[in-house]
Amino acid sequence: MLLLNGIIAMPHNYFDETSDENLAVVTVIGADKPGIVAGITAVLAKHNVNIVDIAQTVVRGIFSMIMIVDLSTGNIDLPRLREELVSRGKELGVEVSVNHIAVFKAMQRV
C-alpha cells in the first residue's frame, strides 16, 4: 500500500489469489433510472461489505454495473447477501446476480 498525495494506492497485485476466498462479483442490469446505484450499495453498506472495484455504464438506456466486493469486512454470508441484493433488485426493476469470484475464474479456464 502506498500513500500518494493523501490517497491510498494499492499495488496492482494487491488482491492476489490468496485473498479471493472472500471476494464476490455483483452484476446489475436493467433499464436506467435514478436510484439504482444507491439502492444496491445501501445493502452492501448495511452489512459493511466493502466495494473493492466498481464499473458502471449506460448504453442506449440500459444500465449495467459490475462490482467486486469483499465479504471479509462484512457481517453477512454470500447466500444471504445474494438473497437481499436480488430482492432489492426486484424492487428497483433490475436483475442482480451475485457469485463467488471463483466461478468467474473457473469460466476463464474453460
N, C-alpha and C positions, 0 to 999 in steps of 0.2 A: 504494500500500500504506500502510495506517495501523496504528499501534500503539496499541491501546486496552487499558489495564489489563493490559499484558503479553501481550495476544492480538493476533495479526496479523489484520487485517481487509482483505480485498481489495475494491476498488470493484466495484459491480455489473457494470460493463462490462470488468472486468479481462481476462477470456478472450474477446476480441473475434475478429472474422473472421480476423485475421492469425495468430492462434495456433491456429486449428482444424486446421492441417495435421498436427499430432501428436496429436490427440485421437481417442479411440475410445470407443464405447459398449459396455459389457459388460452383458448381461442374464442373469439366472439365475432359473429357476423349477422348482419341484418340491415334493414332499411335505416338510413341515417336519420337521427333525430336528437335533440338535446337530452342530456342526462344519462347516456349510455355509459360513458367512462365513469362518471360519478357513481352511478348505481352499482356497477361491478366492483370498482375499487373500494366502495364503502364496506362491502362484505369482507374483502381482504383486510382492510384496516380494523374492522370489528374484531377480527381474530388474530391481529398482529402478524399477519403474513406479509413478508417483505417482497416487494417487486424488484427483481434483480435486473430485468431488462423489459422494455416495452416498445412496441411499434404499432402505429395505427394509421389508417388511411381511409379515405372516402373516394370511391370510384363510381361515377355516374349515379350517385345517391345511395350506393351500397357501402355501409360501414364495415370495416374489418379491423380487428385488433388481435395481437398475439402478445402474450406476456410469459416470461419465465419468472416463476415465484418460488420463494424459499420457505418451505414449511417448518424448518427447524426453529424459526423465530416465533412461530405461531402456537396457538392453543387449540388446534383442530387437526384432524387427520384427513388424508386425501379423500376417502369416500364421503365424509360429511361435508367437506369443502365443495366437492363436486355437486352434491345434492343442493346445497344452499345457492351456489352460483347458477346452476341450471334453473332453479326456482326463480331467482332474481331475473335471469334472462327472459323467462316466460312473462314476468311482469312488465319487462321493458320491451317485449316483442322482438327479441333477438335469440339466436341459437348460441349456446355456450357449450364448449367441451373442455374437460379437464382431464389430463392424463399425465402419468409419471413420465419424466423426460426419457427414461429408458425405452419407452415404447417408440419414441421418435428415433432414437439412436439405433434401435433394432431394425426399424424400417429402412434406414440408410444402408444397412449391411445386406439387405435382401437384394 
